[in-house]
Amino acid sequence: MRYPWALMILFPWLAHAGTPLVINKSLSAQHAAASYAQFYVEDGKVRAGGFDARTVYLFEDRRIYVLDNASRSVRLVTGGLVEQAAARMDQRVEVIEQAATRLPPDKRAVMERLAAQMKAQNDIRRLPVAREYRITDRSEAVDGRPCRIWEGLERQAKRFELCVAPLAQIPGGAEILRGMRSLSEYSQGSIFALGVSLGNAGWWPGIASLGGVPLLVREFNNGVPVSETTLSAIGGGVPSTPPFALPAGWPVTEVAAIP
C-alpha cells in the first residue's frame, strides 16, 4: 500500500516508542473501506507508515526522510517546515514579480495582479485561525477505552470532534503528545497528527489544552461528519527493526518538499 502525501490524511496517528499502531479512517458513506497504518513515536520523533509499507515517512530533528521501499531509496526533504513552506511561496511571488518587469505594459499588469493575489493568499495562510474547544457531556469508547467528546469550532461552526482520554490511561500517552507537538513544526503537520488539515499556524496550543490523548477525530463539513479517524491497538513491545534507522546502503537524494 502506498502512502503519498496527498493521502496521508488517511493514516494520521501515533504510538509510543516501539508500539505498532493500527489506524483506520472511514470517510463519508460512499467510502466504506477502512485504511490502516502503523505509527511510532520516540523522543519527539515520528515514523508514519509500517515496516511493510511501500512509503514510510520519518520526522526527526526538523527533517523529513521519505523511504521508498520499492526503489530502495531515501529522499531527504529540506523544506518541510512551516517557515520553509511559507518562504517558498514568497519566492514564487518574487519570481512572478521579476518576470513581470520584462513584459509589455498590458501583460505586466496581468502578472502583477497575479503576484498580488498570491501574496494576499500567502499572508492569509500565515494567520492563525480562531479556534475554540468546548467539552461536552458526551462520551464514547475506542478499543474499550472511554473518552470524552470535545468540539472544535471555527467561526462558531463545528469543524471537528475529538474524543479525549486522560493521559494517565493511555500507554505512552505523554510520548504520543510529544510526537504530536513535534509535528506542529512541519507544513500541514496536523494532517499527520490528527487527520485534519488545520493550516500551518497555531493549531498545537488548543490540542495541548485538552489535557489528554485524542483517540478519535471526527471531521465535519457544513455540520455533516465527513471523516473519522481512530487510534487503536495501542500496546507494548519493541520492533525487531529500529523504527528510525535509515536503511544501510540506500541512496539519499535531497528534495525541497514531500514528493
C-alpha positions in Angstrom: 0.0 0.0 0.0 1.4 3.4 -1.0 1.3 6.4 1.4 1.6 9.5 -0.8 1.5 12.9 0.8 -1.9 13.7 -0.6 -3.4 10.6 1.2 -1.6 10.9 4.5 -4.8 12.2 5.9 -5.9 8.5 5.8 -3.1 7.5 8.2 -2.7 10.1 10.9 -2.0 8.6 14.3 0.9 7.9 16.6 2.0 5.3 19.0 4.7 5.4 21.7 8.2 4.0 21.1 8.2 0.5 19.7 4.5 0.1 19.6 2.7 -0.9 16.5 -0.5 1.0 16.0 -3.3 0.1 13.6 -5.1 3.1 12.3 -8.3 3.2 10.4 -10.3 6.0 8.9 -13.7 5.8 7.3 -14.7 8.7 5.2 -18.3 9.6 4.2 -20.8 6.9 3.5 -19.6 6.3 -0.1 -16.2 5.3 1.3 -16.9 2.3 3.5 -13.4 0.7 3.3 -11.1 1.3 6.2 -7.4 2.2 5.8 -4.7 1.1 8.2 -1.1 2.1 9.0 1.4 1.8 11.8 3.0 4.8 13.6 5.8 5.0 16.1 6.9 7.9 18.4 10.1 8.2 20.3 11.6 11.3 21.9 9.5 13.6 19.7 10.5 11.6 16.5 7.6 10.2 14.4 7.6 7.3 12.0 4.5 7.3 9.7 3.8 4.1 7.9 4.7 0.5 8.6 7.7 -1.8 8.1 5.9 -3.3 5.1 4.6 -0.1 3.7 5.8 1.0 0.3 6.5 4.5 1.5 7.5 5.5 5.1 7.9 9.0 6.5 10.4 9.7 9.3 10.1 13.1 11.1 13.2 13.7 13.1 15.1 16.9 14.3 13.2 19.2 11.9 14.0 16.9 9.0 11.8 14.6 6.9 13.0 11.4 5.4 10.8 9.6 2.8 11.7 5.9 2.5 10.7 4.3 -0.8 10.8 0.5 -0.2 10.0 -0.1 -3.9 13.1 1.7 -5.2 15.1 1.2 -2.1 15.9 4.9 -1.9 15.6 7.8 0.6 14.6 11.4 -0.1 15.6 14.0 2.4 13.1 16.8 2.4 14.9 20.0 3.1 11.9 22.4 3.1 9.2 20.6 5.1 8.9 23.1 8.0 6.2 25.6 8.3 8.5 28.6 7.8 10.2 27.0 4.9 6.9 26.3 3.1 6.0 30.0 3.6 9.3 31.1 2.3 8.9 29.0 -0.9 5.5 30.7 -1.5 7.1 34.1 -1.1 9.9 33.2 -3.5 7.2 32.2 -6.1 5.7 35.7 -5.8 9.1 37.3 -6.3 9.7 35.2 -9.4 6.4 36.4 -10.9 7.1 40.0 -9.9 10.6 39.9 -11.6 9.1 38.2 -14.7 6.5 41.0 -14.9 9.2 43.7 -15.2 10.3 42.2 -18.5 6.9 42.2 -20.1 4.9 44.8 -22.1 2.6 47.0 -20.0 -0.6 45.1 -20.7 0.9 41.7 -19.9 2.8 43.2 -17.0 -0.4 44.3 -15.4 -1.8 40.8 -15.6 1.3 39.3 -13.9 1.3 42.0 -11.2 -2.3 41.2 -10.3 -1.5 37.5 -10.1 1.5 38.2 -7.9 -0.6 40.5 -5.6 -3.3 37.7 -5.3 -0.7 35.1 -4.5 0.9 37.4 -1.9 -2.5 38.0 -0.3 -3.2 34.3 -0.1 0.2 33.7 1.5 -0.5 36.3 4.1 -3.8 34.7 4.9 -2.2 31.3 5.3 0.2 32.7 7.9 -2.7 33.9 10.1 -3.8 31.6 12.9 -7.4 30.6 12.6 -9.5 31.5 15.6 -10.4 28.1 17.1 -12.4 27.3 20.2 -12.6 24.0 22.1 -15.6 23.1 24.2 -16.0 20.0 26.3 -19.4 18.2 26.0 -21.3 15.8 28.3 -21.0 13.0 25.7 -18.6 10.1 26.0 -17.5 7.3 23.6 -15.1 4.5 23.7 -12.3 3.4 21.4 -10.9 -0.1 21.8 -12.7 -0.3 25.1 -11.0 2.9 26.4 -13.6 5.6 27.5 -13.0 9.1 26.2 -14.8 12.5 26.5 -16.0 14.4 23.4 -14.7 17.9 22.8 -15.9 20.1 19.9 -13.5 22.2 17.9 -15.2 25.3 16.4 -14.0 27.7 13.8 -16.0 30.9 13.4 -18.7 29.4 15.6 -19.1 26.4 13.3 -18.2 22.8 14.3 -15.1 21.7 12.4 -14.3 18.5 14.3 -15.0 16.4 17.4 -12.2 14.9 19.4 -12.7 12.1 21.9 -10.1 12.6 24.5 -8.9 10.0 27.1 -7.0 11.1 30.2 -3.2 11.0 29.7 -2.6 8.5 32.5 -5.0 5.9 30.9 -3.0 5.7 27.6 0.2 3.7 27.5 2.9 6.1 26.3 0.4 9.0 26.3 3.0 11.6 27.1 5.1 10.3 24.3 2.2 10.4 21.9 1.5 14.1 22.7 5.2 14.9 22.4 5.2 13.5 18.9 2.1 15.4 18.0 3.7 18.6 19.2 6.8 18.0 17.2 4.6 17.6 14.1 3.3 21.2 14.6 6.7 22.4 13.2 6.0 20.8 9.8 3.9 22.1 7.0 0.5 20.5 7.3 1.7 18.6 10.3 -1.9 18.4 11.7 -2.7 16.0 8.8 -0.2 13.5 10.2 -1.1 14.2 13.8 -4.9 14.5 13.6 -6.1 13.6 10.1 -7.4 17.1 9.7 -5.8 20.0 7.8 -5.7 22.9 10.3 -3.3 25.1 8.3 0.3 26.0 9.1 -0.2 28.4 12.0 -1.2 27.9 15.6 -3.0 24.6 15.8 -1.0 22.9 18.6 -1.9 25.0 21.7 -5.6 24.2 21.5 -4.8 20.4 21.3 -2.5 20.7 24.3 -5.2 22.3 26.4 -7.4 19.3 26.1 -5.4 17.5 28.8 -5.4 14.1 27.2 -4.9 12.0 24.1 -7.4 12.2 21.3 -8.4 8.6 20.5 -10.9 9.7 17.8 -11.1 12.7 15.5 -14.3 13.3 13.6 -14.2 16.0 10.9 -17.3 18.0 9.9 -18.2 20.0 6.8 -21.3 22.2 6.9 -22.4 20.4 10.0 -22.1 16.9 8.5 -19.4 14.4 9.6 -17.2 13.6 6.6 -14.4 11.6 8.1 -13.4 9.7 11.2 -10.0 8.6 12.5 -9.4 6.3 15.4 -6.3 5.5 17.4 -6.3 1.8 18.3 -4.3 -1.3 19.1 -2.0 0.6 21.5 0.3 -1.9 23.1 3.8 -2.5 24.3 6.7 -4.3 22.6 9.9 -3.3 20.7 10.1 -3.9 17.0 12.9 -6.1 15.7 14.0 -3.4 13.2 14.9 0.0 14.7 12.0 2.3 13.6 14.1 5.4 13.0 17.2 3.9 11.4 17.8 4.7 7.7 18.4 1.5 5.6 22.1 0.9 5.1 23.3 1.4 1.5 20.1 3.2 0.2 21.0 6.3 -1.8 19.8 9.7 -0.3 18.5 12.5 -2.6 17.6 16.0 -1.4 14.2 17.4 -2.4 12.5 20.7 -1.4 9.1 19.3 -0.5 7.5 15.9 0.2 7.0 14.2 -3.1 
